[in-house]
């Protein structure tokens, strides 16, 4: 997974997660300040949790909302 991420993105997965962790508090502030429909969609991303994996997932799920994209079309889950 790490090799494929590096091949596609051009950055190590560990560096990506470190940056995401570093910017998480700023993303939370941004999510809290949003109003209207965007604010409603970001409510789920403000869940109180201390699990790093959950925090990362929630922040990534909120990015398309902040950027004005359709969150349902932004991510594709590949299970199975």
C-alpha positions as CSV (number, residue, x, y, z in Angstrom):
1,X,0.0,0.0,0.0
2,X,2.8,2.4,0.9
3,X,4.7,1.7,-2.3
4,X,1.6,2.2,-4.4
5,X,0.7,5.5,-2.6
6,X,4.2,6.8,-3.2
7,X,4.0,5.8,-6.9
8,X,0.7,7.5,-7.5
9,X,1.1,10.6,-5.3
10,X,4.8,11.1,-5.3
11,X,5.0,11.4,-1.5
12,X,5.5,8.8,1.2
13,X,2.3,7.7,3.0
14,X,3.9,8.3,6.4
15,X,4.6,12.0,5.4
16,X,1.1,12.4,4.2
17,X,-0.3,11.1,7.6
18,X,2.1,13.3,9.5
19,X,0.9,16.4,7.6
20,X,-2.7,15.4,8.0
21,X,-2.2,15.1,11.8
22,X,-0.4,18.4,11.9
23,X,-3.2,20.2,10.1
24,X,-6.1,18.4,11.9
25,X,-6.7,21.2,14.5
26,X,-6.9,23.8,11.8
27,X,-9.3,21.7,9.8
28,X,-11.5,21.3,12.8
29,X,-11.6,25.1,13.3
30,X,-12.5,25.5,9.6
31,X,-15.2,22.9,9.9
32,X,-16.7,24.6,13.0
33,X,-16.8,28.0,11.2
34,X,-18.7,26.8,8.2
35,X,-22.4,27.7,8.1
36,X,-25.4,26.6,6.0
37,X,-25.5,23.3,4.1
38,X,-21.7,22.9,4.3
39,X,-21.9,23.3,8.1
40,X,-24.6,20.7,8.3
41,X,-22.5,18.3,6.2
42,X,-19.4,18.9,8.3
43,X,-21.2,18.2,11.6
44,X,-20.4,14.5,11.3
45,X,-16.7,15.4,10.8
46,X,-16.6,17.1,14.3
47,X,-17.2,13.8,16.2
48,X,-15.2,13.7,19.4
49,X,-12.7,10.8,19.2
50,X,-9.1,10.2,20.2
51,X,-8.4,7.4,17.8
52,X,-5.9,8.7,15.2
53,X,-7.3,6.6,12.4
54,X,-10.9,7.9,13.0
55,X,-9.6,11.5,13.2
56,X,-7.8,11.2,9.9
57,X,-10.8,9.6,8.2
58,X,-13.2,12.3,9.5
59,X,-10.9,15.1,8.3
60,X,-10.5,13.6,4.9
61,X,-14.2,13.1,4.5
62,X,-14.7,16.8,5.3
63,X,-12.3,18.1,2.7
64,X,-14.6,17.8,-0.3
65,X,-17.4,19.7,1.6
66,X,-15.0,22.6,2.3
67,X,-13.8,22.6,-1.3
68,X,-17.4,22.7,-2.6
69,X,-17.4,19.3,-4.1
70,X,-20.1,16.6,-3.8
71,X,-18.8,14.3,-1.0
72,X,-20.7,11.3,-2.3
73,X,-18.9,11.5,-5.6
74,X,-15.5,12.5,-4.2
75,X,-14.5,9.2,-2.6
76,X,-14.9,5.7,-4.0
77,X,-14.9,2.8,-1.5
78,X,-13.3,-0.3,-2.9
79,X,-14.3,-3.1,-0.6
80,X,-14.2,-6.8,-1.3
